[in-house]
Amino acid sequence: MTRWLLAPGIIWMMLFLVLPILMIVYVSFWTQTTFNISPDPTLDSWKQFFISDTYVGSLWTTVRIWLIVLACTFLVGYPTALFVGLFIKSKALSTILLVVCVIPFWTSFLIRVLAWRPMLGKEGAINIVLMKLGIISQPIEVLLFTELSVVIGMTQIYCVFMVGPIAFMLSRIDRNVIEAARDLGAGFGRIFWKIIFPLSLPGVVVGAIFVSVMVLGEFATSGALSGRKVNLLGNIIVTQVGSLKWAMASVVGVILTVVMGIVIAGFLRIVDLKREL
């Protein structure tokens, strides 16, 4: 009976995960010419990817921006989650603050991305405020249409996916354990590193997986905030699909999938989520 209950899930995964991935791998070995594509097996598209500075550069750019955004979301998200999940004793207030964190998601993704343009532009809100306060005399031009603007936009958009899981794990910590450690003379720093952070680590891992998967597959934020100056692997896929170059798009898709798999496997080795959650 148990096996039959698993059947719908297995069929769903086979149809919408395993089969599409196998199809992408298969198409990546097709022969692609300028105006034609045929199923004759070849490694030409794979060779073209690894000898091209543009494609390899987009791979490293994707990895670099992923690491930066992951670090930024953790640095911004963990203190926020610590405040919401541990320091606030009222469950109702904690829930309200988490709802406040997801208010930006009530608007569409594209609007949230484009909303950064009037903020980061040369004559945008941030430059105006800084000049009014006398902090700068000239507008800061690197805020928009650069890699920095992409990092800022992604950090703001995906930070909530880091806050939620960490706040959930922090809220599960038994306050009596912290009180006992405090009664025994432990300071906040020692309590944090010996009790709070280890117990919140499963939430950090889950949040890091959420952020990583979304950032590695990104293309809209970099396209809108970098003025197409920052090419991620997602942007390469969009460009290749638009040019009907299915074989190269599949190659990039396979590489992106492998990178995501390595990243997720690495995070899952940090903690045993089946035991901790």
KEVEXLO-455784 format. One record per residue (C-alpha): x, y, z; residue in one letter. Coordinates in steps of 0.1 Angstrom, whole numbers, plus 5000, padded with zeros to 4 digits. Layout:
N
XYZa;...
//
This chain:
277
500050005000m;502950245009t;504550194975r;501250284957w;501050604977l;504550704964l;503550634928a;502050984920p;505051154933g;507450924915i;505550974882i;505451354887w;509251364893m;509951144863m;507851354840l;508751704851f;512351654865l;514151344853v;512851334818l;513451704810p;516951684824i;517751374803l;516251554772m;518451864779i;521551644782v;520551464749y;520051794730v;523351934742s;525051674720f;523051764689w;524751914658t;523952284657q;524652494626t;523752854620t;520352784605f;519752414613n;520052164641i;520151784638s;520251494663p;523651374650d;525751334682p;528751574685t;530851744712l;531052074692d;528752274715s;530652154746w;534052244730k;532652584720q;531552654756f;534952574772f;537152754746i;534953064746s;536153344770d;532553474770t;530953154782y;533653054807v;533653414819g;529853404825s;530353084845l;532953244868w;530753564870t;527753354881t;529853174908v;531353504920r;528053684923i;526453374939w;529153374966l;528853754972i;525053754974v;525053444996l;527453615020a;525453945019c;522053765026t;523653575055f;525153895070l;521954085067v;519553795073g;521053635103y;520853935127p;517253995115t;516353635121a;518053645155l;515953945165f;512653805151v;513053445161g;514853465195l;514853815210f;511153875205i;509153675231k;505753745217s;504853495190k;502253725176a;504754005171l;507253765157s;504753645131t;503854005122i;507454095116l;507953795094l;504853895074v;506354245071v;509454085056c;507453925028v;505354235020i;507554314989p;506553974975f;502954104972w;504154284941t;505554114910s;509154004907f;509854244878l;508454544896i;510654474926r;513754454903v;512854764883l;512054964915a;515854974922w;516555174891r;515155514905p;516855434938m;520355354924l;520555584894g;522955884890k;520056114899e;518355854921g;517155864956a;520355734973i;522555994955n;520156274963i;520056185000v;523856155002l;524356484985m;521756665006k;523456535038l;526856655024g;528356305025i;529256324988i;529756614964s;529356414931q;526756144923p;528055794927i;527855644892e;528755284901v;525455224919l;523555134887l;524354934856f;527254754874t;527854434892e;527354614924l;523754704915s;523054334907v;524454234941v;522354494958i;519154394940g;519554024945m;520454064982t;517254264988q;515154024968i;516453694982y;517353795018c;513853695031v;514553335020f;517553335044m;515653505072v;512653265072g;514352925078p;516853075103i;514053255123a;512152925123f;515052725138m;515853005163l;512253005175s;512552635184r;515452685208i;514452605244d;514952935263r;515652735294n;518952615278v;520052975273i;518953075308e;520952775323a;524052875303a;523653235315r;523153125351d;526452925348l;528253255339g;528453225301a;528353555283g;526253625252f;529253555228g;529953215244r;526153125244i;525853235208f;528753025195w;528152725217k;524352705217i;522552945194i;524452925162f;524852535162p;521152495168l;520252745141s;522652585115l;519952375098p;518052695091g;521252855077v;521752555054v;518152555042v;518252935036g;521552905018a;520052634995i;517052854987f;519253154980v;521752954960s;519252784937v;517553114929m;520753324924v;522453064903l;519453054879g;519053434878e;518853634846f;516253904850a;517954104878t;521254114861s;519654204828g;517554494843a;520154634868l;523354584849s;522154704815g;523354364801r;526954434812k;526854134836v;526253814819n;525253514841l;524653164828l;520953234829g;521453524805n;523453304782i;520553054781i;518053324773v;520253464745t;520853114730q;517153024732v;516253354715g;518753274687s;517252924684l;520652764693k;519152484714w;522352274716a;524352554732m;521452654755a;521352284766s;525052274773v;524752584795v;521652434812g;523452114819v;526452294834i;524152514855l;522352204868t;525652034877v;526852344895v;523552364915m;523851994923g;527352034936i;526352334957v;523252164972i;525251844979a;527952044997g;525352225019f;523651895028l;526951755040r;527152035066i;524151905086v;521751605085d;518451785077l;516451465081k;517551445117r;517651815126e;514251935111l;
//
